Amino acid sequence: MSRSIVITGGAGLVGQNLVARLKAKGYDRIVSIDKAAANSAVLKEQHPDVEVIVADLASDDGWQEKLNGIDALVSAHAQIGGLVPDEFVRNNITASERLVAAARAAGVPYLVNISSSVVNSMAVDDYTETKKAQEKLVAASGIPQVILRPTLMFGWFDRKHVGWLARFMEKAPVFPIPGSGKYLRQPLYVGDFCDVIVAAVERRIEGAYNITGQERIDYIDLIRAMKKATGAKTPIVTIPYGLFKAMLKTYGLFSRNPPFTEKQLKALTTPDVFEVIDWPGIFGVRATPLDEALAETFRHPVYSKIALQF
């Protein structure tokens, strides 16, 4: 039986990993819609049988017709980092408003609404506030859906967070850690998250679920585990929080879209503990142990070498 799915933000971290799992499940019509041309080219190179559309959901038209007759829609587009508030509004809110309107017009029967754990966070920044608004407007669409709120993700094609940190570690003479580094993290392997998405689509699961990494680890220990998985030799050093903040501020003067900002530093050090539910049992998937997931991420002969653009 032919099965079809559309993924917005399909050339991003989640989309790139999700495509491979959907193909293994027999989906023979997969459409990716993403405004990042370079990252879309990476997806097309890895999966030439996938229809890849380069379009900005917030302004472009023509992509709407791809929603007709599909089995499910995965809303995975998001503005995650950056320094310009309007970009978060445009890509997290305006784009989602237009997507919801198109999905309702096309009669999309099921939607995977990828939100974020930050909607339950104490942090206040452009990403957090616009993701809260995004979740609410998509949830109010009336389309049968599941809301998934993942924590910090890592895996193949990771351009930010752990992936960027690993590439930084390869180049830097030392790896700086702000303050003590004792900031609790609950990282989630994107491969596991994609398995959750596939299970939700297959079983038409509805409701809202916090998909949190099953293992709690301090940031500094996560970096040490990453160093072990990559085989890097770079020494890890702690530096005063104020000095680290000043370094980021200086870097921001020379980069319009830095991979790590002062606001993200504040979010990193915000003491959040996210709910851990039995999502492996609910969705019938395996939670990959952290060390195993890091090894898979950084030792794959092909995917570990591909870094998406910012």
SEMAR-139838 format. One line per field, with one value per residue (C-alpha): chain; residue in three letters; x, y, z. Coordinates in nm, 3 decimals. Example, Ala and Ser with C-alpha at 12.3 -4.5 7.8 and 13.67 -1.06 7.14 Angstrom:
2
c A	A
r ALA	SER
px 1.230	1.367
py -0.450	-0.106
pz 0.780	0.714
//
This chain:
310
c A	A	A	A	A	A	A	A	A	A	A	A	A	A	A	A	A	A	A	A	A	A	A	A	A	A	A	A	A	A	A	A	A	A	A	A	A	A	A	A	A	A	A	A	A	A	A	A	A	A	A	A	A	A	A	A	A	A	A	A	A	A	A	A	A	A	A	A	A	A	A	A	A	A	A	A	A	A	A	A	A	A	A	A	A	A	A	A	A	A	A	A	A	A	A	A	A	A	A	A	A	A	A	A	A	A	A	A	A	A	A	A	A	A	A	A	A	A	A	A	A	A	A	A	A	A	A	A	A	A	A	A	A	A	A	A	A	A	A	A	A	A	A	A	A	A	A	A	A	A	A	A	A	A	A	A	A	A	A	A	A	A	A	A	A	A	A	A	A	A	A	A	A	A	A	A	A	A	A	A	A	A	A	A	A	A	A	A	A	A	A	A	A	A	A	A	A	A	A	A	A	A	A	A	A	A	A	A	A	A	A	A	A	A	A	A	A	A	A	A	A	A	A	A	A	A	A	A	A	A	A	A	A	A	A	A	A	A	A	A	A	A	A	A	A	A	A	A	A	A	A	A	A	A	A	A	A	A	A	A	A	A	A	A	A	A	A	A	A	A	A	A	A	A	A	A	A	A	A	A	A	A	A	A	A	A	A	A	A	A	A	A	A	A	A	A	A	A	A	A	A	A	A	A	A	A	A	A	A	A
r MET	SER	ARG	SER	ILE	VAL	ILE	THR	GLY	GLY	ALA	GLY	LEU	VAL	GLY	GLN	ASN	LEU	VAL	ALA	ARG	LEU	LYS	ALA	LYS	GLY	TYR	ASP	ARG	ILE	VAL	SER	ILE	ASP	LYS	ALA	ALA	ALA	ASN	SER	ALA	VAL	LEU	LYS	GLU	GLN	HIS	PRO	ASP	VAL	GLU	VAL	ILE	VAL	ALA	ASP	LEU	ALA	SER	ASP	ASP	GLY	TRP	GLN	GLU	LYS	LEU	ASN	GLY	ILE	ASP	ALA	LEU	VAL	SER	ALA	HIS	ALA	GLN	ILE	GLY	GLY	LEU	VAL	PRO	ASP	GLU	PHE	VAL	ARG	ASN	ASN	ILE	THR	ALA	SER	GLU	ARG	LEU	VAL	ALA	ALA	ALA	ARG	ALA	ALA	GLY	VAL	PRO	TYR	LEU	VAL	ASN	ILE	SER	SER	SER	VAL	VAL	ASN	SER	MET	ALA	VAL	ASP	ASP	TYR	THR	GLU	THR	LYS	LYS	ALA	GLN	GLU	LYS	LEU	VAL	ALA	ALA	SER	GLY	ILE	PRO	GLN	VAL	ILE	LEU	ARG	PRO	THR	LEU	MET	PHE	GLY	TRP	PHE	ASP	ARG	LYS	HIS	VAL	GLY	TRP	LEU	ALA	ARG	PHE	MET	GLU	LYS	ALA	PRO	VAL	PHE	PRO	ILE	PRO	GLY	SER	GLY	LYS	TYR	LEU	ARG	GLN	PRO	LEU	TYR	VAL	GLY	ASP	PHE	CYS	ASP	VAL	ILE	VAL	ALA	ALA	VAL	GLU	ARG	ARG	ILE	GLU	GLY	ALA	TYR	ASN	ILE	THR	GLY	GLN	GLU	ARG	ILE	ASP	TYR	ILE	ASP	LEU	ILE	ARG	ALA	MET	LYS	LYS	ALA	THR	GLY	ALA	LYS	THR	PRO	ILE	VAL	THR	ILE	PRO	TYR	GLY	LEU	PHE	LYS	ALA	MET	LEU	LYS	THR	TYR	GLY	LEU	PHE	SER	ARG	ASN	PRO	PRO	PHE	THR	GLU	LYS	GLN	LEU	LYS	ALA	LEU	THR	THR	PRO	ASP	VAL	PHE	GLU	VAL	ILE	ASP	TRP	PRO	GLY	ILE	PHE	GLY	VAL	ARG	ALA	THR	PRO	LEU	ASP	GLU	ALA	LEU	ALA	GLU	THR	PHE	ARG	HIS	PRO	VAL	TYR	SER	LYS	ILE	ALA	LEU	GLN	PHE
px 0.000	0.132	0.199	0.283	0.409	0.521	0.791	0.838	1.189	1.273	1.636	1.708	1.832	1.503	1.405	1.734	1.716	1.343	1.355	1.570	1.335	1.025	1.175	1.250	0.883	0.765	0.673	0.716	0.611	0.814	0.816	1.055	0.982	1.266	1.395	1.762	1.887	2.226	2.083	1.808	2.082	2.239	1.906	1.859	2.210	2.153	1.797	1.747	1.403	1.267	1.091	1.280	1.119	1.310	1.052	0.996	0.671	0.634	0.609	0.638	0.348	0.314	0.411	0.055	-0.058	0.181	-0.045	-0.330	-0.400	-0.115	-0.136	0.039	0.218	0.522	0.572	0.945	1.043	1.180	1.408	1.635	1.920	2.003	2.017	1.723	1.385	1.185	1.340	1.192	0.849	0.867	0.988	0.815	0.483	0.411	0.528	0.318	0.008	0.038	0.109	-0.197	-0.419	-0.290	-0.323	-0.684	-0.766	-0.612	-0.791	-0.470	-0.586	-0.303	-0.027	0.287	0.338	0.703	0.715	0.997	1.068	1.137	0.761	0.794	1.123	1.196	1.408	1.274	1.413	1.298	1.306	1.114	0.841	0.782	0.780	0.511	0.303	0.371	0.253	-0.070	-0.162	-0.093	-0.277	-0.579	-0.593	-0.853	-0.639	-0.594	-0.239	0.027	0.235	0.593	0.819	1.177	1.467	1.809	1.870	2.187	2.271	2.362	2.349	2.357	2.464	2.417	2.457	2.650	2.740	2.883	3.060	3.227	3.351	3.471	3.659	3.840	3.974	4.025	4.344	4.128	3.757	3.614	3.335	3.144	3.165	3.164	2.986	2.750	2.438	2.194	2.114	1.878	1.997	1.778	1.912	1.742	1.730	1.505	1.294	1.242	1.133	0.874	0.748	0.715	0.532	0.294	0.213	0.168	-0.059	-0.227	-0.139	-0.287	-0.213	0.090	0.409	0.734	1.003	1.298	1.635	1.614	1.956	2.041	2.396	2.585	2.696	3.064	3.018	2.830	3.127	3.360	3.143	3.144	3.522	3.549	3.312	3.499	3.846	3.943	4.252	4.158	4.184	3.863	3.902	3.656	3.659	3.466	3.110	3.165	3.468	3.280	2.992	3.233	3.387	3.044	2.963	3.285	3.220	2.872	3.025	3.180	2.902	2.540	2.429	2.660	2.608	2.603	2.474	2.456	2.088	2.167	2.437	2.175	1.942	2.225	2.275	1.904	1.827	1.555	1.454	1.216	0.961	1.071	0.782	0.784	0.786	0.965	0.664	0.401	0.536	0.690	1.046	1.388	1.571	1.933	2.184	2.372	2.721	2.586	2.402	2.712	2.917	2.658	2.655	3.028	3.147	2.915	3.135	2.919	2.669	2.916	3.112	2.813	2.758	2.452	2.479	2.345
py 0.000	0.341	0.569	0.937	1.198	1.561	1.694	2.068	2.155	1.825	1.916	1.982	1.753	1.570	1.560	1.417	1.133	1.078	1.022	0.710	0.557	0.634	0.473	0.161	0.153	0.155	0.519	0.567	0.930	1.149	1.523	1.759	2.131	2.344	2.691	2.596	2.523	2.383	2.146	2.041	1.950	1.725	1.548	1.504	1.365	1.106	1.022	1.096	0.928	1.189	1.498	1.796	2.140	2.455	2.705	2.953	2.860	3.215	3.372	3.132	2.951	2.641	2.392	2.381	2.141	1.879	1.838	1.700	1.331	1.265	1.026	1.252	1.583	1.630	1.993	2.006	2.356	2.591	2.885	2.757	3.007	3.358	3.717	3.873	3.843	3.888	3.570	3.365	3.520	3.465	3.104	2.973	3.161	3.306	2.992	2.774	2.987	2.943	2.570	2.513	2.702	2.491	2.166	2.239	2.330	2.004	1.794	1.653	1.361	1.354	1.587	1.541	1.872	1.891	2.139	2.162	2.099	2.473	2.535	2.400	2.578	2.867	3.027	3.340	3.407	3.445	3.072	2.976	3.237	3.171	2.793	2.834	3.036	2.788	2.490	2.664	2.773	2.431	2.254	2.477	2.376	2.105	1.852	1.518	1.535	1.436	1.703	1.596	1.807	1.683	1.797	1.886	1.649	1.517	1.272	1.255	1.589	1.786	2.137	2.288	2.181	1.854	1.833	2.184	2.129	1.816	2.002	2.287	2.037	1.905	2.253	2.430	2.400	2.377	2.322	2.585	2.504	2.794	2.792	2.450	2.281	2.118	2.200	1.913	1.802	1.536	1.488	1.298	1.087	1.206	0.848	0.756	1.065	0.974	0.626	0.794	1.001	0.694	0.504	0.797	0.810	0.434	0.413	0.756	0.841	1.168	1.385	1.576	1.398	1.523	1.321	1.360	1.188	0.897	0.967	1.275	1.403	1.720	1.930	1.880	1.502	1.510	1.687	1.424	1.146	1.326	1.354	0.979	0.897	1.118	1.018	1.384	1.478	1.839	1.925	2.036	2.341	2.534	2.914	3.177	3.231	3.605	3.549	3.290	3.536	3.808	3.572	3.498	3.869	3.937	3.649	3.787	4.112	3.924	3.674	3.753	3.398	3.255	2.889	2.973	3.301	3.475	3.384	3.019	3.038	3.162	2.881	2.630	2.737	2.761	2.479	2.291	1.931	1.793	1.521	1.171	0.953	0.598	0.703	0.381	0.188	0.432	0.436	0.089	0.200	0.140	0.413	0.394	0.422	0.753	0.611	0.389	0.682	0.902	0.625	0.585	0.961	1.016	0.687	0.638	0.619	0.864	1.056	1.152	1.351	1.560	1.893	2.096	2.470	2.725
pz 0.000	-0.096	0.199	0.185	0.425	0.414	0.647	0.694	0.799	0.634	0.570	0.937	1.213	1.268	0.902	0.775	1.030	0.991	0.615	0.648	0.906	0.701	0.393	0.594	0.695	0.336	0.279	-0.094	-0.121	0.110	0.053	0.233	0.245	0.377	0.295	0.344	-0.007	0.093	0.353	0.113	-0.137	0.127	0.177	-0.198	-0.237	0.036	-0.076	-0.448	-0.441	-0.197	-0.334	-0.197	-0.220	-0.129	-0.006	0.274	0.446	0.576	0.229	-0.065	-0.229	-0.442	-0.171	-0.038	-0.311	-0.177	0.127	-0.082	-0.025	0.218	0.513	0.763	0.808	1.032	1.134	1.208	1.092	1.358	1.417	1.695	1.718	1.606	1.726	1.539	1.720	1.398	1.254	1.540	1.483	1.110	1.115	1.427	1.418	1.073	0.892	1.123	1.072	0.696	0.729	0.947	0.703	0.413	0.609	0.701	0.342	0.219	0.480	0.628	0.846	1.100	1.216	1.424	1.601	1.704	1.990	2.244	2.611	2.642	2.662	3.018	3.086	3.319	3.046	2.875	2.527	2.168	2.099	2.412	2.370	2.000	2.050	2.315	2.070	1.790	1.994	2.089	1.737	1.583	1.866	1.799	1.432	1.489	1.303	1.487	1.618	1.862	2.035	2.102	2.326	2.292	2.507	2.364	2.073	1.916	1.642	1.275	1.091	1.418	1.320	1.665	2.026	2.061	1.692	1.683	2.013	1.876	1.568	1.789	2.005	1.696	1.610	1.943	2.151	2.464	2.524	2.763	3.008	3.168	3.547	3.711	3.423	3.672	3.473	3.448	3.094	2.963	2.604	2.361	2.074	1.755	1.627	1.920	1.865	1.500	1.606	1.831	1.536	1.313	1.589	1.641	1.270	1.245	1.549	1.520	1.878	2.005	2.306	2.433	2.542	2.691	2.514	2.747	2.740	2.981	3.134	3.339	3.305	3.396	3.100	3.177	3.192	2.861	2.707	2.851	2.706	2.371	2.384	2.444	2.157	1.910	2.026	2.063	2.264	2.338	2.709	2.882	3.106	3.322	3.302	3.499	3.380	3.329	3.106	2.899	2.854	2.742	2.487	2.339	2.324	2.136	1.896	1.830	1.704	1.412	1.336	1.245	1.325	1.593	1.685	2.056	2.203	2.540	2.566	2.504	2.771	3.015	2.909	2.954	3.315	3.400	3.649	3.460	3.526	3.268	3.327	3.226	3.110	2.982	2.617	2.517	2.653	2.523	2.169	2.165	2.088	2.240	2.429	2.313	2.602	2.592	2.532	2.253	2.095	2.104	1.943	1.666	1.614	1.578	1.428	1.132	0.819	0.618	0.829	1.100	0.840	0.721	0.892	0.796	0.751	0.997
//
